[in-house]
Amino acid sequence: MRDLAAALGLALAIEGLLCAAFPRAMRRAMLEAAHTPTERMRLVGVVSAVAGVVVVGVVRLLMR
């Protein structure tokens, strides 16, 4: 549970930094995402989730 909270905090910090540093680019990216077809968004979400789980698993194996 501690790892999940840390990961969520890190994701929020990175997103906040990106919004603060590149507000126009983030707005453009959000507009593009809003116009992306649902199936493509779903595919990107599943691929991202799987990649995240793989990264966490690899890091946990290497950091024993």
GUVO-991572 format. One record per atom (N, C-alpha, C): x, y, z; chain; residue number from 1; atom name; residue in one letter. Coordinates in nm, 4 decimals. Example, Ala and Ser with C-alpha at 12.3 -4.5 7.8 and 13.67 -1.06 7.14 Angstrom:
# residues 2
+----------+----------+----------+------+-------+-------+--------+
:        X :        Y :        Z : romi : balum : torvo : drenmi :
+----------+----------+----------+------+-------+-------+--------+
:   1.3190 :  -0.5690 :   0.7800 :    A :     1 :     N :      A :
:   1.2300 :  -0.4500 :   0.7800 :    A :     1 :    CA :      A :
:   1.3200 :  -0.3300 :   0.7800 :    A :     1 :     C :      A :
:   1.2850 :  -0.2250 :   0.7080 :    A :     2 :     N :      S :
:   1.3670 :  -0.1060 :   0.7140 :    A :     2 :    CA :      S :
:   1.2900 :   0.0030 :   0.7870 :    A :     2 :     C :      S :
+----------+----------+----------+------+-------+-------+--------+
***
This chain:
# residues 64
+----------+----------+----------+------+-------+-------+--------+
:        X :        Y :        Z : romi : balum : torvo : drenmi :
+----------+----------+----------+------+-------+-------+--------+
:   0.0825 :  -0.1188 :   0.0000 :    A :     1 :     N :      M :
:   0.0000 :   0.0000 :   0.0000 :    A :     1 :    CA :      M :
:   0.0874 :   0.1258 :   0.0000 :    A :     1 :     C :      M :
:   0.2002 :   0.1175 :   0.0717 :    A :     2 :     N :      R :
:   0.2924 :   0.2304 :   0.0774 :    A :     2 :    CA :      R :
:   0.3495 :   0.2596 :  -0.0611 :    A :     2 :     C :      R :
:   0.3819 :   0.1532 :  -0.1351 :    A :     3 :     N :      D :
:   0.4348 :   0.1714 :  -0.2710 :    A :     3 :    CA :      D :
:   0.3309 :   0.2363 :  -0.3625 :    A :     3 :     C :      D :
:   0.2057 :   0.1975 :  -0.3486 :    A :     4 :     N :      L :
:   0.0992 :   0.2552 :  -0.4299 :    A :     4 :    CA :      L :
:   0.0845 :   0.4043 :  -0.4008 :    A :     4 :     C :      L :
:   0.0855 :   0.4409 :  -0.2736 :    A :     5 :     N :      A :
:   0.0736 :   0.5818 :  -0.2365 :    A :     5 :    CA :      A :
:   0.1925 :   0.6614 :  -0.2890 :    A :     5 :     C :      A :
:   0.3126 :   0.6046 :  -0.2800 :    A :     6 :     N :      A :
:   0.4314 :   0.6725 :  -0.3315 :    A :     6 :    CA :      A :
:   0.4234 :   0.6891 :  -0.4830 :    A :     6 :     C :      A :
:   0.3757 :   0.5873 :  -0.5528 :    A :     7 :     N :      A :
:   0.3640 :   0.5943 :  -0.6983 :    A :     7 :    CA :      A :
:   0.2611 :   0.6995 :  -0.7401 :    A :     7 :     C :      A :
:   0.1488 :   0.7050 :  -0.6712 :    A :     8 :     N :      L :
:   0.0475 :   0.8060 :  -0.7021 :    A :     8 :    CA :      L :
:   0.1016 :   0.9465 :  -0.6766 :    A :     8 :     C :      L :
:   0.1728 :   0.9634 :  -0.5670 :    A :     9 :     N :      G :
:   0.2330 :   1.0933 :  -0.5368 :    A :     9 :    CA :      G :
:   0.3342 :   1.1341 :  -0.6426 :    A :     9 :     C :      G :
:   0.4151 :   1.0401 :  -0.6866 :    A :    10 :     N :      L :
:   0.5139 :   1.0695 :  -0.7909 :    A :    10 :    CA :      L :
:   0.4457 :   1.1054 :  -0.9224 :    A :    10 :     C :      L :
:   0.3405 :   1.0337 :  -0.9581 :    A :    11 :     N :      A :
:   0.2669 :   1.0645 :  -1.0813 :    A :    11 :    CA :      A :
:   0.2071 :   1.2047 :  -1.0745 :    A :    11 :     C :      A :
:   0.1507 :   1.2423 :  -0.9609 :    A :    12 :     N :      L :
:   0.0947 :   1.3763 :  -0.9449 :    A :    12 :    CA :      L :
:   0.2033 :   1.4830 :  -0.9529 :    A :    12 :     C :      L :
:   0.3180 :   1.4564 :  -0.8921 :    A :    13 :     N :      A :
:   0.4277 :   1.5530 :  -0.8958 :    A :    13 :    CA :      A :
:   0.4780 :   1.5735 :  -1.0385 :    A :    13 :     C :      A :
:   0.4939 :   1.4660 :  -1.1126 :    A :    14 :     N :      I :
:   0.5417 :   1.4764 :  -1.2513 :    A :    14 :    CA :      I :
:   0.4398 :   1.5502 :  -1.3369 :    A :    14 :     C :      I :
:   0.3134 :   1.5166 :  -1.3216 :    A :    15 :     N :      E :
:   0.2099 :   1.5845 :  -1.3999 :    A :    15 :    CA :      E :
:   0.2037 :   1.7323 :  -1.3647 :    A :    15 :     C :      E :
:   0.2151 :   1.7641 :  -1.2385 :    A :    16 :     N :      G :
:   0.2145 :   1.9033 :  -1.1961 :    A :    16 :    CA :      G :
:   0.3323 :   1.9811 :  -1.2529 :    A :    16 :     C :      G :
:   0.4499 :   1.9186 :  -1.2513 :    A :    17 :     N :      L :
:   0.5685 :   1.9840 :  -1.3077 :    A :    17 :    CA :      L :
:   0.5521 :   2.0085 :  -1.4573 :    A :    17 :     C :      L :
:   0.4969 :   1.9101 :  -1.5281 :    A :    18 :     N :      L :
:   0.4751 :   1.9265 :  -1.6717 :    A :    18 :    CA :      L :
:   0.3763 :   2.0389 :  -1.7001 :    A :    18 :     C :      L :
:   0.2677 :   2.0458 :  -1.6227 :    A :    19 :     N :      C :
:   0.1694 :   2.1524 :  -1.6418 :    A :    19 :    CA :      C :
:   0.2299 :   2.2891 :  -1.6114 :    A :    19 :     C :      C :
:   0.3140 :   2.2972 :  -1.5101 :    A :    20 :     N :      A :
:   0.3763 :   2.4243 :  -1.4738 :    A :    20 :    CA :      A :
:   0.4822 :   2.4661 :  -1.5759 :    A :    20 :     C :      A :
:   0.5586 :   2.3716 :  -1.6253 :    A :    21 :     N :      A :
:   0.6693 :   2.4035 :  -1.7162 :    A :    21 :    CA :      A :
:   0.6230 :   2.4223 :  -1.8604 :    A :    21 :     C :      A :
:   0.5242 :   2.3462 :  -1.9026 :    A :    22 :     N :      F :
:   0.4796 :   2.3480 :  -2.0428 :    A :    22 :    CA :      F :
:   0.3276 :   2.3567 :  -2.0528 :    A :    22 :     C :      F :
:   0.2667 :   2.4661 :  -2.0063 :    A :    23 :     N :      P :
:   0.1199 :   2.4712 :  -2.0032 :    A :    23 :    CA :      P :
:   0.0552 :   2.4630 :  -2.1420 :    A :    23 :     C :      P :
:   0.1134 :   2.5275 :  -2.2404 :    A :    24 :     N :      R :
:   0.0533 :   2.5228 :  -2.3751 :    A :    24 :    CA :      R :
:   0.0610 :   2.3826 :  -2.4342 :    A :    24 :     C :      R :
:   0.1757 :   2.3191 :  -2.4192 :    A :    25 :     N :      A :
:   0.1912 :   2.1830 :  -2.4725 :    A :    25 :    CA :      A :
:   0.0975 :   2.0858 :  -2.4009 :    A :    25 :     C :      A :
:   0.0799 :   2.1017 :  -2.2710 :    A :    26 :     N :      M :
:  -0.0109 :   2.0136 :  -2.1968 :    A :    26 :    CA :      M :
:  -0.1559 :   2.0358 :  -2.2415 :    A :    26 :     C :      M :
:  -0.1922 :   2.1608 :  -2.2648 :    A :    27 :     N :      R :
:  -0.3282 :   2.1888 :  -2.3121 :    A :    27 :    CA :      R :
:  -0.3516 :   2.1251 :  -2.4485 :    A :    27 :     C :      R :
:  -0.2510 :   2.1372 :  -2.5369 :    A :    28 :     N :      R :
:  -0.2620 :   2.0759 :  -2.6693 :    A :    28 :    CA :      R :
:  -0.2750 :   1.9242 :  -2.6573 :    A :    28 :     C :      R :
:  -0.1949 :   1.8652 :  -2.5703 :    A :    29 :     N :      A :
:  -0.2003 :   1.7197 :  -2.5519 :    A :    29 :    CA :      A :
:  -0.3364 :   1.6762 :  -2.4986 :    A :    29 :     C :      A :
:  -0.3928 :   1.7541 :  -2.4071 :    A :    30 :     N :      M :
:  -0.5244 :   1.7199 :  -2.3522 :    A :    30 :    CA :      M :
:  -0.6336 :   1.7322 :  -2.4587 :    A :    30 :     C :      M :
:  -0.6233 :   1.8342 :  -2.5423 :    A :    31 :     N :      L :
:  -0.7210 :   1.8494 :  -2.6503 :    A :    31 :    CA :      L :
:  -0.7116 :   1.7336 :  -2.7497 :    A :    31 :     C :      L :
:  -0.5891 :   1.6930 :  -2.7814 :    A :    32 :     N :      E :
:  -0.5718 :   1.5787 :  -2.8710 :    A :    32 :    CA :      E :
:  -0.6282 :   1.4522 :  -2.8085 :    A :    32 :     C :      E :
:  -0.6041 :   1.4336 :  -2.6800 :    A :    33 :     N :      A :
:  -0.6559 :   1.3157 :  -2.6106 :    A :    33 :    CA :      A :
:  -0.8089 :   1.3160 :  -2.6104 :    A :    33 :     C :      A :
:  -0.8682 :   1.4340 :  -2.5942 :    A :    34 :     N :      A :
:  -1.0146 :   1.4443 :  -2.5923 :    A :    34 :    CA :      A :
:  -1.0761 :   1.4057 :  -2.7271 :    A :    34 :     C :      A :
:  -1.0001 :   1.4212 :  -2.8334 :    A :    35 :     N :      H :
:  -1.0516 :   1.3888 :  -2.9666 :    A :    35 :    CA :      H :
:  -1.0062 :   1.2522 :  -3.0177 :    A :    35 :     C :      H :
:  -0.9351 :   1.1790 :  -2.9360 :    A :    36 :     N :      T :
:  -0.8877 :   1.0464 :  -2.9739 :    A :    36 :    CA :      T :
:  -1.0023 :   0.9455 :  -2.9595 :    A :    36 :     C :      T :
:  -1.0154 :   0.8549 :  -3.0547 :    A :    37 :     N :      P :
:  -1.1219 :   0.7531 :  -3.0454 :    A :    37 :    CA :      P :
:  -1.1100 :   0.6697 :  -2.9172 :    A :    37 :     C :      P :
:  -1.2241 :   0.6301 :  -2.8652 :    A :    38 :     N :      T :
:  -1.2307 :   0.5558 :  -2.7393 :    A :    38 :    CA :      T :
:  -1.1478 :   0.4282 :  -2.7431 :    A :    38 :     C :      T :
:  -1.1573 :   0.3532 :  -2.8507 :    A :    39 :     N :      E :
:  -1.0841 :   0.2264 :  -2.8584 :    A :    39 :    CA :      E :
:  -0.9329 :   0.2482 :  -2.8533 :    A :    39 :     C :      E :
:  -0.8844 :   0.3533 :  -2.9176 :    A :    40 :     N :      R :
:  -0.7405 :   0.3825 :  -2.9133 :    A :    40 :    CA :      R :
:  -0.6991 :   0.4209 :  -2.7714 :    A :    40 :     C :      R :
:  -0.7816 :   0.5005 :  -2.7036 :    A :    41 :     N :      M :
:  -0.7511 :   0.5392 :  -2.5651 :    A :    41 :    CA :      M :
:  -0.7472 :   0.4153 :  -2.4755 :    A :    41 :     C :      M :
:  -0.8414 :   0.3254 :  -2.4982 :    A :    42 :     N :      R :
:  -0.8457 :   0.2024 :  -2.4177 :    A :    42 :    CA :      R :
:  -0.7192 :   0.1197 :  -2.4415 :    A :    42 :     C :      R :
:  -0.6792 :   0.1061 :  -2.5679 :    A :    43 :     N :      L :
:  -0.5585 :   0.0306 :  -2.6010 :    A :    43 :    CA :      L :
:  -0.4345 :   0.0935 :  -2.5374 :    A :    43 :     C :      L :
:  -0.4225 :   0.2244 :  -2.5483 :    A :    44 :     N :      V :
:  -0.3076 :   0.2945 :  -2.4884 :    A :    44 :    CA :      V :
:  -0.3086 :   0.2754 :  -2.3365 :    A :    44 :     C :      V :
:  -0.4255 :   0.2804 :  -2.2754 :    A :    45 :     N :      G :
:  -0.4361 :   0.2603 :  -2.1306 :    A :    45 :    CA :      G :
:  -0.3926 :   0.1213 :  -2.0887 :    A :    45 :     C :      G :
:  -0.4368 :   0.0193 :  -2.1611 :    A :    46 :     N :      V :
:  -0.3996 :  -0.1189 :  -2.1276 :    A :    46 :    CA :      V :
:  -0.2494 :  -0.1398 :  -2.1466 :    A :    46 :     C :      V :
:  -0.1952 :  -0.0913 :  -2.2582 :    A :    47 :     N :      V :
:  -0.0518 :  -0.1062 :  -2.2838 :    A :    47 :    CA :      V :
:   0.0290 :  -0.0334 :  -2.1764 :    A :    47 :     C :      V :
:  -0.0137 :   0.0865 :  -2.1386 :    A :    48 :     N :      S :
:   0.0564 :   0.1623 :  -2.0347 :    A :    48 :    CA :      S :
:   0.0513 :   0.0895 :  -1.9006 :    A :    48 :     C :      S :
:  -0.0640 :   0.0361 :  -1.8665 :    A :    49 :     N :      A :
:  -0.0774 :  -0.0360 :  -1.7403 :    A :    49 :    CA :      A :
:   0.0123 :  -0.1592 :  -1.7372 :    A :    49 :     C :      A :
:   0.0136 :  -0.2352 :  -1.8459 :    A :    50 :     N :      V :
:   0.0993 :  -0.3541 :  -1.8522 :    A :    50 :    CA :      V :
:   0.2466 :  -0.3139 :  -1.8439 :    A :    50 :     C :      V :
:   0.2845 :  -0.2090 :  -1.9164 :    A :    51 :     N :      A :
:   0.4233 :  -0.1624 :  -1.9112 :    A :    51 :    CA :      A :
:   0.4608 :  -0.1192 :  -1.7697 :    A :    51 :     C :      A :
:   0.3704 :  -0.0509 :  -1.7023 :    A :    52 :     N :      G :
:   0.3970 :  -0.0089 :  -1.5650 :    A :    52 :    CA :      G :
:   0.4165 :  -0.1260 :  -1.4710 :    A :    52 :     C :      G :
:   0.3327 :  -0.2270 :  -1.4838 :    A :    53 :     N :      V :
:   0.3458 :  -0.3462 :  -1.3987 :    A :    53 :    CA :      V :
:   0.4782 :  -0.4172 :  -1.4272 :    A :    53 :     C :      V :
:   0.5170 :  -0.4256 :  -1.5539 :    A :    54 :     N :      V :
:   0.6448 :  -0.4891 :  -1.5902 :    A :    54 :    CA :      V :
:   0.7613 :  -0.4103 :  -1.5306 :    A :    54 :     C :      V :
:   0.7577 :  -0.2785 :  -1.5418 :    A :    55 :     N :      V :
:   0.8659 :  -0.1954 :  -1.4860 :    A :    55 :    CA :      V :
:   0.8763 :  -0.2153 :  -1.3355 :    A :    55 :     C :      V :
:   0.7634 :  -0.2126 :  -1.2663 :    A :    56 :     N :      V :
:   0.7650 :  -0.2330 :  -1.1211 :    A :    56 :    CA :      V :
:   0.8203 :  -0.3713 :  -1.0875 :    A :    56 :     C :      V :
:   0.7793 :  -0.4728 :  -1.1610 :    A :    57 :     N :      G :
:   0.8299 :  -0.6082 :  -1.1358 :    A :    57 :    CA :      G :
:   0.9793 :  -0.6190 :  -1.1578 :    A :    57 :     C :      G :
:   1.0286 :  -0.5607 :  -1.2653 :    A :    58 :     N :      V :
:   1.1724 :  -0.5648 :  -1.2943 :    A :    58 :    CA :      V :
:   1.2506 :  -0.4900 :  -1.1864 :    A :    58 :     C :      V :
:   1.2025 :  -0.3730 :  -1.1482 :    A :    59 :     N :      V :
:   1.2720 :  -0.2951 :  -1.0445 :    A :    59 :    CA :      V :
:   1.2744 :  -0.3714 :  -0.9130 :    A :    59 :     C :      V :
:   1.1641 :  -0.4334 :  -0.8773 :    A :    60 :     N :      R :
:   1.1607 :  -0.5112 :  -0.7518 :    A :    60 :    CA :      R :
:   1.2562 :  -0.6292 :  -0.7567 :    A :    60 :     C :      R :
:   1.2675 :  -0.6941 :  -0.8741 :    A :    61 :     N :      L :
:   1.3610 :  -0.8066 :  -0.8858 :    A :    61 :    CA :      L :
:   1.5056 :  -0.7605 :  -0.8760 :    A :    61 :     C :      L :
:   1.5354 :  -0.6472 :  -0.9375 :    A :    62 :     N :      L :
:   1.6740 :  -0.5981 :  -0.9402 :    A :    62 :    CA :      L :
:   1.7147 :  -0.5310 :  -0.8088 :    A :    62 :     C :      L :
:   1.6209 :  -0.4839 :  -0.7304 :    A :    63 :     N :      M :
:   1.6533 :  -0.4103 :  -0.6091 :    A :    63 :    CA :      M :
:   1.6453 :  -0.4959 :  -0.4815 :    A :    63 :     C :      M :
:   1.6504 :  -0.6240 :  -0.4965 :    A :    64 :     N :      R :
:   1.6436 :  -0.7127 :  -0.3778 :    A :    64 :    CA :      R :
:   1.7636 :  -0.7007 :  -0.2923 :    A :    64 :     C :      R :
+----------+----------+----------+------+-------+-------+--------+
***
